[in-house]
Amino acid sequence: METVHFFVEGHVQGVGFRHYVMKRAFALRLSGWVRNVRDGRVEVAARGEASHLIDLINACRNGSLFSSVSDIKIMPLSTVEPSILEGHFQQLPTIDA
């Protein structure tokens, strides 16, 4: 199992982007979470097979129907609490940046 943590930048809030990420993550059998950040980004942490994580990142780059992704920033894994990556993929509450 591999883990990835990243932020998606652009027009990604209020356009169904988190739901889009959740659907893709579920289809790829990933665990982890997605949440909005008050600064306008969407944060994602996911665990699963490396090829499936790459598929999720590529899906996020393409974006949902009404989103416009400008960048994806991969973060160090030490910033993610490992226990929250267990189980089903979930949506977490919005956080401050």
PDB file as gemmi writes it, atoms N, CA and C in Angstrom:
CRYST1    1.000    1.000    1.000  90.00  90.00  90.00 P 1                      
ATOM      1  N   MET A   1       0.823  -1.185   0.000  1.00  0.00           N  
ATOM      2  CA  MET A   1       0.000   0.000   0.000  1.00  0.00           C  
ATOM      3  C   MET A   1       0.869   1.251   0.000  1.00  0.00           C  
ATOM      4  N   GLU A   2       0.457   2.205  -0.802  1.00  0.00           N  
ATOM      5  CA  GLU A   2       1.129   3.491  -0.890  1.00  0.00           C  
ATOM      6  C   GLU A   2       0.182   4.574  -0.378  1.00  0.00           C  
ATOM      7  N   THR A   3       0.737   5.728  -0.047  1.00  0.00           N  
ATOM      8  CA  THR A   3      -0.069   6.841   0.442  1.00  0.00           C  
ATOM      9  C   THR A   3       0.350   8.112  -0.272  1.00  0.00           C  
ATOM     10  N   VAL A   4      -0.631   8.973  -0.551  1.00  0.00           N  
ATOM     11  CA  VAL A   4      -0.359  10.267  -1.172  1.00  0.00           C  
ATOM     12  C   VAL A   4      -1.189  11.338  -0.464  1.00  0.00           C  
ATOM     13  N   HIS A   5      -0.608  12.530  -0.358  1.00  0.00           N  
ATOM     14  CA  HIS A   5      -1.283  13.679   0.269  1.00  0.00           C  
ATOM     15  C   HIS A   5      -1.054  14.864  -0.653  1.00  0.00           C  
ATOM     16  N   PHE A   6      -2.138  15.528  -1.093  1.00  0.00           N  
ATOM     17  CA  PHE A   6      -1.964  16.644  -2.018  1.00  0.00           C  
ATOM     18  C   PHE A   6      -3.075  17.674  -1.881  1.00  0.00           C  
ATOM     19  N   PHE A   7      -2.782  18.869  -2.380  1.00  0.00           N  
ATOM     20  CA  PHE A   7      -3.738  19.967  -2.434  1.00  0.00           C  
ATOM     21  C   PHE A   7      -4.049  20.263  -3.893  1.00  0.00           C  
ATOM     22  N   VAL A   8      -5.320  20.481  -4.188  1.00  0.00           N  
ATOM     23  CA  VAL A   8      -5.753  20.831  -5.536  1.00  0.00           C  
ATOM     24  C   VAL A   8      -6.123  22.313  -5.521  1.00  0.00           C  
ATOM     25  N   GLU A   9      -5.540  23.075  -6.441  1.00  0.00           N  
ATOM     26  CA  GLU A   9      -5.776  24.512  -6.516  1.00  0.00           C  
ATOM     27  C   GLU A   9      -6.552  24.857  -7.779  1.00  0.00           C  
ATOM     28  N   GLY A  10      -7.258  25.958  -7.728  1.00  0.00           N  
ATOM     29  CA  GLY A  10      -8.053  26.424  -8.864  1.00  0.00           C  
ATOM     30  C   GLY A  10      -9.477  26.682  -8.409  1.00  0.00           C  
ATOM     31  N   HIS A  11     -10.397  26.602  -9.346  1.00  0.00           N  
ATOM     32  CA  HIS A  11     -11.823  26.757  -9.034  1.00  0.00           C  
ATOM     33  C   HIS A  11     -12.362  25.362  -8.706  1.00  0.00           C  
ATOM     34  N   VAL A  12     -12.205  24.960  -7.426  1.00  0.00           N  
ATOM     35  CA  VAL A  12     -12.518  23.587  -7.020  1.00  0.00           C  
ATOM     36  C   VAL A  12     -13.489  23.501  -5.843  1.00  0.00           C  
ATOM     37  N   GLN A  13     -14.027  24.631  -5.406  1.00  0.00           N  
ATOM     38  CA  GLN A  13     -15.026  24.605  -4.335  1.00  0.00           C  
ATOM     39  C   GLN A  13     -16.353  25.108  -4.874  1.00  0.00           C  
ATOM     40  N   GLY A  14     -17.428  24.477  -4.416  1.00  0.00           N  
ATOM     41  CA  GLY A  14     -18.761  24.861  -4.850  1.00  0.00           C  
ATOM     42  C   GLY A  14     -19.119  24.351  -6.237  1.00  0.00           C  
ATOM     43  N   VAL A  15     -18.361  23.374  -6.726  1.00  0.00           N  
ATOM     44  CA  VAL A  15     -18.583  22.849  -8.077  1.00  0.00           C  
ATOM     45  C   VAL A  15     -18.686  21.315  -8.104  1.00  0.00           C  
ATOM     46  N   GLY A  16     -18.864  20.695  -6.928  1.00  0.00           N  
ATOM     47  CA  GLY A  16     -18.986  19.235  -6.863  1.00  0.00           C  
ATOM     48  C   GLY A  16     -17.661  18.503  -6.913  1.00  0.00           C  
ATOM     49  N   PHE A  17     -16.565  19.209  -6.672  1.00  0.00           N  
ATOM     50  CA  PHE A  17     -15.253  18.582  -6.787  1.00  0.00           C  
ATOM     51  C   PHE A  17     -15.024  17.504  -5.733  1.00  0.00           C  
ATOM     52  N   ARG A  18     -15.404  17.755  -4.481  1.00  0.00           N  
ATOM     53  CA  ARG A  18     -15.204  16.732  -3.438  1.00  0.00           C  
ATOM     54  C   ARG A  18     -15.998  15.475  -3.742  1.00  0.00           C  
ATOM     55  N   HIS A  19     -17.221  15.636  -4.205  1.00  0.00           N  
ATOM     56  CA  HIS A  19     -18.034  14.479  -4.578  1.00  0.00           C  
ATOM     57  C   HIS A  19     -17.367  13.708  -5.722  1.00  0.00           C  
ATOM     58  N   TYR A  20     -16.835  14.431  -6.682  1.00  0.00           N  
ATOM     59  CA  TYR A  20     -16.115  13.832  -7.806  1.00  0.00           C  
ATOM     60  C   TYR A  20     -14.929  13.002  -7.299  1.00  0.00           C  
ATOM     61  N   VAL A  21     -14.151  13.574  -6.378  1.00  0.00           N  
ATOM     62  CA  VAL A  21     -12.999  12.862  -5.817  1.00  0.00           C  
ATOM     63  C   VAL A  21     -13.460  11.622  -5.065  1.00  0.00           C  
ATOM     64  N   MET A  22     -14.517  11.746  -4.286  1.00  0.00           N  
ATOM     65  CA  MET A  22     -15.025  10.598  -3.525  1.00  0.00           C  
ATOM     66  C   MET A  22     -15.466   9.470  -4.458  1.00  0.00           C  
ATOM     67  N   LYS A  23     -16.171   9.799  -5.532  1.00  0.00           N  
ATOM     68  CA  LYS A  23     -16.608   8.776  -6.495  1.00  0.00           C  
ATOM     69  C   LYS A  23     -15.419   8.070  -7.132  1.00  0.00           C  
ATOM     70  N   ARG A  24     -14.414   8.835  -7.531  1.00  0.00           N  
ATOM     71  CA  ARG A  24     -13.216   8.245  -8.149  1.00  0.00           C  
ATOM     72  C   ARG A  24     -12.479   7.371  -7.135  1.00  0.00           C  
ATOM     73  N   ALA A  25     -12.303   7.863  -5.911  1.00  0.00           N  
ATOM     74  CA  ALA A  25     -11.593   7.102  -4.881  1.00  0.00           C  
ATOM     75  C   ALA A  25     -12.330   5.806  -4.558  1.00  0.00           C  
ATOM     76  N   PHE A  26     -13.651   5.874  -4.480  1.00  0.00           N  
ATOM     77  CA  PHE A  26     -14.440   4.673  -4.212  1.00  0.00           C  
ATOM     78  C   PHE A  26     -14.270   3.666  -5.350  1.00  0.00           C  
ATOM     79  N   ALA A  27     -14.344   4.133  -6.588  1.00  0.00           N  
ATOM     80  CA  ALA A  27     -14.191   3.249  -7.753  1.00  0.00           C  
ATOM     81  C   ALA A  27     -12.803   2.614  -7.792  1.00  0.00           C  
ATOM     82  N   LEU A  28     -11.805   3.324  -7.289  1.00  0.00           N  
ATOM     83  CA  LEU A  28     -10.429   2.814  -7.277  1.00  0.00           C  
ATOM     84  C   LEU A  28     -10.101   2.030  -6.011  1.00  0.00           C  
ATOM     85  N   ARG A  29     -11.081   1.882  -5.121  1.00  0.00           N  
ATOM     86  CA  ARG A  29     -10.930   1.139  -3.859  1.00  0.00           C  
ATOM     87  C   ARG A  29      -9.839   1.733  -2.969  1.00  0.00           C  
ATOM     88  N   LEU A  30      -9.841   3.049  -2.867  1.00  0.00           N  
ATOM     89  CA  LEU A  30      -8.873   3.738  -2.014  1.00  0.00           C  
ATOM     90  C   LEU A  30      -9.497   4.076  -0.675  1.00  0.00           C  
ATOM     91  N   SER A  31      -8.677   4.170   0.344  1.00  0.00           N  
ATOM     92  CA  SER A  31      -9.122   4.711   1.628  1.00  0.00           C  
ATOM     93  C   SER A  31      -8.539   6.109   1.752  1.00  0.00           C  
ATOM     94  N   GLY A  32      -9.071   6.884   2.700  1.00  0.00           N  
ATOM     95  CA  GLY A  32      -8.548   8.222   2.903  1.00  0.00           C  
ATOM     96  C   GLY A  32      -9.648   9.241   3.046  1.00  0.00           C  
ATOM     97  N   TRP A  33      -9.374  10.472   2.606  1.00  0.00           N  
ATOM     98  CA  TRP A  33     -10.333  11.551   2.797  1.00  0.00           C  
ATOM     99  C   TRP A  33     -10.106  12.705   1.840  1.00  0.00           C  
ATOM    100  N   VAL A  34     -11.123  13.555   1.750  1.00  0.00           N  
ATOM    101  CA  VAL A  34     -11.078  14.793   0.976  1.00  0.00           C  
ATOM    102  C   VAL A  34     -11.768  15.870   1.809  1.00  0.00           C  
ATOM    103  N   ARG A  35     -11.278  17.112   1.731  1.00  0.00           N  
ATOM    104  CA  ARG A  35     -11.927  18.214   2.448  1.00  0.00           C  
ATOM    105  C   ARG A  35     -11.564  19.546   1.799  1.00  0.00           C  
ATOM    106  N   ASN A  36     -12.439  20.516   1.995  1.00  0.00           N  
ATOM    107  CA  ASN A  36     -12.166  21.879   1.569  1.00  0.00           C  
ATOM    108  C   ASN A  36     -11.243  22.549   2.568  1.00  0.00           C  
ATOM    109  N   VAL A  37     -10.440  23.479   2.067  1.00  0.00           N  
ATOM    110  CA  VAL A  37      -9.619  24.344   2.906  1.00  0.00           C  
ATOM    111  C   VAL A  37     -10.170  25.750   2.689  1.00  0.00           C  
ATOM    112  N   ARG A  38     -10.285  26.520   3.746  1.00  0.00           N  
ATOM    113  CA  ARG A  38     -10.914  27.843   3.652  1.00  0.00           C  
ATOM    114  C   ARG A  38     -10.230  28.796   2.669  1.00  0.00           C  
ATOM    115  N   ASP A  39      -9.004  28.493   2.276  1.00  0.00           N  
ATOM    116  CA  ASP A  39      -8.311  29.357   1.316  1.00  0.00           C  
ATOM    117  C   ASP A  39      -8.677  29.051  -0.138  1.00  0.00           C  
ATOM    118  N   GLY A  40      -9.627  28.128  -0.346  1.00  0.00           N  
ATOM    119  CA  GLY A  40     -10.103  27.823  -1.693  1.00  0.00           C  
ATOM    120  C   GLY A  40      -9.571  26.536  -2.291  1.00  0.00           C  
ATOM    121  N   ARG A  41      -8.609  25.906  -1.637  1.00  0.00           N  
ATOM    122  CA  ARG A  41      -8.071  24.639  -2.135  1.00  0.00           C  
ATOM    123  C   ARG A  41      -8.903  23.464  -1.639  1.00  0.00           C  
ATOM    124  N   VAL A  42      -8.665  22.296  -2.238  1.00  0.00           N  
ATOM    125  CA  VAL A  42      -9.213  21.036  -1.752  1.00  0.00           C  
ATOM    126  C   VAL A  42      -8.024  20.157  -1.390  1.00  0.00           C  
ATOM    127  N   GLU A  43      -8.091  19.543  -0.212  1.00  0.00           N  
ATOM    128  CA  GLU A  43      -7.016  18.685   0.288  1.00  0.00           C  
ATOM    129  C   GLU A  43      -7.455  17.229   0.182  1.00  0.00           C  
ATOM    130  N   VAL A  44      -6.527  16.370  -0.257  1.00  0.00           N  
ATOM    131  CA  VAL A  44      -6.815  14.947  -0.432  1.00  0.00           C  
ATOM    132  C   VAL A  44      -5.684  14.131   0.182  1.00  0.00           C  
ATOM    133  N   ALA A  45      -6.035  13.093   0.907  1.00  0.00           N  
ATOM    134  CA  ALA A  45      -5.069  12.099   1.384  1.00  0.00           C  
ATOM    135  C   ALA A  45      -5.666  10.737   1.055  1.00  0.00           C  
ATOM    136  N   ALA A  46      -4.887   9.885   0.407  1.00  0.00           N  
ATOM    137  CA  ALA A  46      -5.424   8.594  -0.024  1.00  0.00           C  
ATOM    138  C   ALA A  46      -4.375   7.503   0.125  1.00  0.00           C  
ATOM    139  N   ARG A  47      -4.869   6.292   0.355  1.00  0.00           N  
ATOM    140  CA  ARG A  47      -4.011   5.114   0.489  1.00  0.00           C  
ATOM    141  C   ARG A  47      -4.572   4.009  -0.385  1.00  0.00           C  
ATOM    142  N   GLY A  48      -3.662   3.308  -1.065  1.00  0.00           N  
ATOM    143  CA  GLY A  48      -4.064   2.193  -1.913  1.00  0.00           C  
ATOM    144  C   GLY A  48      -2.925   1.774  -2.820  1.00  0.00           C  
ATOM    145  N   GLU A  49      -3.259   1.050  -3.877  1.00  0.00           N  
ATOM    146  CA  GLU A  49      -2.255   0.617  -4.845  1.00  0.00           C  
ATOM    147  C   GLU A  49      -1.704   1.837  -5.586  1.00  0.00           C  
ATOM    148  N   ALA A  50      -0.399   1.822  -5.841  1.00  0.00           N  
ATOM    149  CA  ALA A  50       0.268   2.964  -6.465  1.00  0.00           C  
ATOM    150  C   ALA A  50      -0.399   3.374  -7.776  1.00  0.00           C  
ATOM    151  N   SER A  51      -0.747   2.416  -8.606  1.00  0.00           N  
ATOM    152  CA  SER A  51      -1.370   2.746  -9.900  1.00  0.00           C  
ATOM    153  C   SER A  51      -2.733   3.409  -9.710  1.00  0.00           C  
ATOM    154  N   HIS A  52      -3.458   3.023  -8.669  1.00  0.00           N  
ATOM    155  CA  HIS A  52      -4.755   3.634  -8.391  1.00  0.00           C  
ATOM    156  C   HIS A  52      -4.593   5.056  -7.864  1.00  0.00           C  
ATOM    157  N   LEU A  53      -3.541   5.285  -7.090  1.00  0.00           N  
ATOM    158  CA  LEU A  53      -3.273   6.642  -6.603  1.00  0.00           C  
ATOM    159  C   LEU A  53      -2.922   7.573  -7.765  1.00  0.00           C  
ATOM    160  N   ILE A  54      -2.148   7.066  -8.706  1.00  0.00           N  
ATOM    161  CA  ILE A  54      -1.819   7.842  -9.901  1.00  0.00           C  
ATOM    162  C   ILE A  54      -3.090   8.164 -10.681  1.00  0.00           C  
ATOM    163  N   ASP A  55      -3.985   7.182 -10.788  1.00  0.00           N  
ATOM    164  CA  ASP A  55      -5.271   7.415 -11.470  1.00  0.00           C  
ATOM    165  C   ASP A  55      -6.073   8.509 -10.770  1.00  0.00           C  
ATOM    166  N   LEU A  56      -6.068   8.511  -9.425  1.00  0.00           N  
ATOM    167  CA  LEU A  56      -6.801   9.532  -8.675  1.00  0.00           C  
ATOM    168  C   LEU A  56      -6.194  10.916  -8.910  1.00  0.00           C  
ATOM    169  N   ILE A  57      -4.880  11.008  -8.863  1.00  0.00           N  
ATOM    170  CA  ILE A  57      -4.225  12.296  -9.104  1.00  0.00           C  
ATOM    171  C   ILE A  57      -4.540  12.797 -10.505  1.00  0.00           C  
ATOM    172  N   ASN A  58      -4.491  11.920 -11.496  1.00  0.00           N  
ATOM    173  CA  ASN A  58      -4.809  12.307 -12.871  1.00  0.00           C  
ATOM    174  C   ASN A  58      -6.264  12.749 -13.001  1.00  0.00           C  
ATOM    175  N   ALA A  59      -7.164  12.061 -12.315  1.00  0.00           N  
ATOM    176  CA  ALA A  59      -8.576  12.460 -12.328  1.00  0.00           C  
ATOM    177  C   ALA A  59      -8.735  13.847 -11.717  1.00  0.00           C  
ATOM    178  N   CYS A  60      -8.000  14.107 -10.640  1.00  0.00           N  
ATOM    179  CA  CYS A  60      -8.061  15.434 -10.005  1.00  0.00           C  
ATOM    180  C   CYS A  60      -7.489  16.497 -10.930  1.00  0.00           C  
ATOM    181  N   ARG A  61      -6.443  16.168 -11.671  1.00  0.00           N  
ATOM    182  CA  ARG A  61      -5.873  17.132 -12.635  1.00  0.00           C  
ATOM    183  C   ARG A  61      -6.906  17.496 -13.697  1.00  0.00           C  
ATOM    184  N   ASN A  62      -7.659  16.503 -14.158  1.00  0.00           N  
ATOM    185  CA  ASN A  62      -8.692  16.740 -15.169  1.00  0.00           C  
ATOM    186  C   ASN A  62      -9.856  17.523 -14.581  1.00  0.00           C  
ATOM    187  N   GLY A  63     -10.167  17.268 -13.318  1.00  0.00           N  
ATOM    188  CA  GLY A  63     -11.230  17.986 -12.621  1.00  0.00           C  
ATOM    189  C   GLY A  63     -12.625  17.490 -12.951  1.00  0.00           C  
ATOM    190  N   SER A  64     -13.568  17.961 -12.155  1.00  0.00           N  
ATOM    191  CA  SER A  64     -14.979  17.635 -12.371  1.00  0.00           C  
ATOM    192  C   SER A  64     -15.536  18.548 -13.454  1.00  0.00           C  
ATOM    193  N   LEU A  65     -16.769  18.323 -13.814  1.00  0.00           N  
ATOM    194  CA  LEU A  65     -17.392  19.026 -14.933  1.00  0.00           C  
ATOM    195  C   LEU A  65     -17.297  20.553 -14.822  1.00  0.00           C  
ATOM    196  N   PHE A  66     -17.572  21.104 -13.654  1.00  0.00           N  
ATOM    197  CA  PHE A  66     -17.607  22.554 -13.501  1.00  0.00           C  
ATOM    198  C   PHE A  66     -16.368  23.141 -12.821  1.00  0.00           C  
ATOM    199  N   SER A  67     -15.375  22.307 -12.536  1.00  0.00           N  
ATOM    200  CA  SER A  67     -14.162  22.802 -11.882  1.00  0.00           C  
ATOM    201  C   SER A  67     -13.126  23.233 -12.919  1.00  0.00           C  
ATOM    202  N   SER A  68     -12.119  23.914 -12.429  1.00  0.00           N  
ATOM    203  CA  SER A  68     -10.982  24.308 -13.254  1.00  0.00           C  
ATOM    204  C   SER A  68      -9.738  24.193 -12.377  1.00  0.00           C  
ATOM    205  N   VAL A  69      -8.951  23.159 -12.592  1.00  0.00           N  
ATOM    206  CA  VAL A  69      -7.776  22.883 -11.766  1.00  0.00           C  
ATOM    207  C   VAL A  69      -6.568  23.613 -12.349  1.00  0.00           C  
ATOM    208  N   SER A  70      -5.894  24.399 -11.502  1.00  0.00           N  
ATOM    209  CA  SER A  70      -4.706  25.115 -11.957  1.00  0.00           C  
ATOM    210  C   SER A  70      -3.408  24.439 -11.518  1.00  0.00           C  
ATOM    211  N   ASP A  71      -3.445  23.689 -10.411  1.00  0.00           N  
ATOM    212  CA  ASP A  71      -2.226  23.048  -9.920  1.00  0.00           C  
ATOM    213  C   ASP A  71      -2.573  21.988  -8.884  1.00  0.00           C  
ATOM    214  N   ILE A  72      -1.685  21.018  -8.747  1.00  0.00           N  
ATOM    215  CA  ILE A  72      -1.749  20.023  -7.676  1.00  0.00           C  
ATOM    216  C   ILE A  72      -0.392  20.032  -6.994  1.00  0.00           C  
ATOM    217  N   LYS A  73      -0.407  20.208  -5.681  1.00  0.00           N  
ATOM    218  CA  LYS A  73       0.826  20.245  -4.900  1.00  0.00           C  
ATOM    219  C   LYS A  73       0.882  19.012  -4.005  1.00  0.00           C  
ATOM    220  N   ILE A  74       1.863  18.146  -4.264  1.00  0.00           N  
ATOM    221  CA  ILE A  74       2.070  16.949  -3.457  1.00  0.00           C  
ATOM    222  C   ILE A  74       2.792  17.355  -2.177  1.00  0.00           C  
ATOM    223  N   MET A  75       2.315  16.831  -1.046  1.00  0.00           N  
ATOM    224  CA  MET A  75       2.853  17.198   0.267  1.00  0.00           C  
ATOM    225  C   MET A  75       3.599  16.016   0.886  1.00  0.00           C  
ATOM    226  N   PRO A  76       4.466  16.295   1.865  1.00  0.00           N  
ATOM    227  CA  PRO A  76       5.123  15.213   2.600  1.00  0.00           C  
ATOM    228  C   PRO A  76       4.092  14.396   3.387  1.00  0.00           C  
ATOM    229  N   LEU A  77       4.299  13.115   3.466  1.00  0.00           N  
ATOM    230  CA  LEU A  77       3.345  12.253   4.157  1.00  0.00           C  
ATOM    231  C   LEU A  77       3.340  12.474   5.657  1.00  0.00           C  
ATOM    232  N   SER A  78       4.374  13.060   6.209  1.00  0.00           N  
ATOM    233  CA  SER A  78       4.420  13.279   7.655  1.00  0.00           C  
ATOM    234  C   SER A  78       3.336  14.252   8.118  1.00  0.00           C  
ATOM    235  N   THR A  79       2.676  14.929   7.178  1.00  0.00           N  
ATOM    236  CA  THR A  79       1.634  15.883   7.543  1.00  0.00           C  
ATOM    237  C   THR A  79       0.267  15.221   7.685  1.00  0.00           C  
ATOM    238  N   VAL A  80       0.186  13.906   7.459  1.00  0.00           N  
ATOM    239  CA  VAL A  80      -1.092  13.187   7.519  1.00  0.00           C  
ATOM    240  C   VAL A  80      -1.095  12.238   8.706  1.00  0.00           C  
ATOM    241  N   GLU A  81      -2.165  12.259   9.476  1.00  0.00           N  
ATOM    242  CA  GLU A  81      -2.343  11.314  10.583  1.00  0.00           C  
ATOM    243  C   GLU A  81      -2.670   9.946   9.980  1.00  0.00           C  
ATOM    244  N   PRO A  82      -1.804   8.929  10.163  1.00  0.00           N  
ATOM    245  CA  PRO A  82      -2.009   7.626   9.508  1.00  0.00           C  
ATOM    246  C   PRO A  82      -3.333   6.942   9.843  1.00  0.00           C  
ATOM    247  N   SER A  83      -3.809   7.049  11.070  1.00  0.00           N  
ATOM    248  CA  SER A  83      -5.020   6.326  11.461  1.00  0.00           C  
ATOM    249  C   SER A  83      -6.254   6.794  10.701  1.00  0.00           C  
ATOM    250  N   ILE A  84      -6.265   8.030  10.236  1.00  0.00           N  
ATOM    251  CA  ILE A  84      -7.439   8.557   9.538  1.00  0.00           C  
ATOM    252  C   ILE A  84      -7.516   8.037   8.097  1.00  0.00           C  
ATOM    253  N   LEU A  85      -6.473   7.370   7.645  1.00  0.00           N  
ATOM    254  CA  LEU A  85      -6.468   6.817   6.296  1.00  0.00           C  
ATOM    255  C   LEU A  85      -7.049   5.415   6.233  1.00  0.00           C  
ATOM    256  N   GLU A  86      -7.438   4.859   7.354  1.00  0.00           N  
ATOM    257  CA  GLU A  86      -7.996   3.505   7.393  1.00  0.00           C  
ATOM    258  C   GLU A  86      -9.478   3.528   7.056  1.00  0.00           C  
ATOM    259  N   GLY A  87      -9.979   2.446   6.512  1.00  0.00           N  
ATOM    260  CA  GLY A  87     -11.413   2.335   6.234  1.00  0.00           C  
ATOM    261  C   GLY A  87     -11.804   2.957   4.913  1.00  0.00           C  
ATOM    262  N   HIS A  88     -13.039   3.399   4.837  1.00  0.00           N  
ATOM    263  CA  HIS A  88     -13.579   3.948   3.599  1.00  0.00           C  
ATOM    264  C   HIS A  88     -13.084   5.363   3.338  1.00  0.00           C  
ATOM    265  N   PHE A  89     -13.157   5.762   2.081  1.00  0.00           N  
ATOM    266  CA  PHE A  89     -12.836   7.137   1.717  1.00  0.00           C  
ATOM    267  C   PHE A  89     -13.962   8.017   2.221  1.00  0.00           C  
ATOM    268  N   GLN A  90     -13.630   9.143   2.832  1.00  0.00           N  
ATOM    269  CA  GLN A  90     -14.649   9.981   3.458  1.00  0.00           C  
ATOM    270  C   GLN A  90     -14.396  11.464   3.220  1.00  0.00           C  
ATOM    271  N   GLN A  91     -15.424  12.226   3.452  1.00  0.00           N  
ATOM    272  CA  GLN A  91     -15.327  13.684   3.369  1.00  0.00           C  
ATOM    273  C   GLN A  91     -15.222  14.234   4.772  1.00  0.00           C  
ATOM    274  N   LEU A  92     -14.199  15.036   5.014  1.00  0.00           N  
ATOM    275  CA  LEU A  92     -13.982  15.637   6.326  1.00  0.00           C  
ATOM    276  C   LEU A  92     -14.449  17.088   6.326  1.00  0.00           C  
ATOM    277  N   PRO A  93     -14.664  17.662   7.499  1.00  0.00           N  
ATOM    278  CA  PRO A  93     -15.072  19.078   7.581  1.00  0.00           C  
ATOM    279  C   PRO A  93     -13.995  20.006   7.034  1.00  0.00           C  
ATOM    280  N   THR A  94     -14.418  21.165   6.589  1.00  0.00           N  
ATOM    281  CA  THR A  94     -13.522  22.203   6.096  1.00  0.00           C  
ATOM    282  C   THR A  94     -12.578  22.640   7.217  1.00  0.00           C  
ATOM    283  N   ILE A  95     -11.333  22.963   6.829  1.00  0.00           N  
ATOM    284  CA  ILE A  95     -10.357  23.438   7.809  1.00  0.00           C  
ATOM    285  C   ILE A  95      -9.812  24.797   7.378  1.00  0.00           C  
ATOM    286  N   ASP A  96      -9.203  25.508   8.333  1.00  0.00           N  
ATOM    287  CA  ASP A  96      -8.495  26.746   8.021  1.00  0.00           C  
ATOM    288  C   ASP A  96      -7.134  26.384   7.448  1.00  0.00           C  
ATOM    289  N   ALA A  97      -6.603  27.228   6.614  1.00  0.00           N  
ATOM    290  CA  ALA A  97      -5.282  26.967   5.998  1.00  0.00           C  
ATOM    291  C   ALA A  97      -4.164  27.225   6.972  1.00  0.00           C  
TER     292      ALA A  97                                                      
END                                                                             
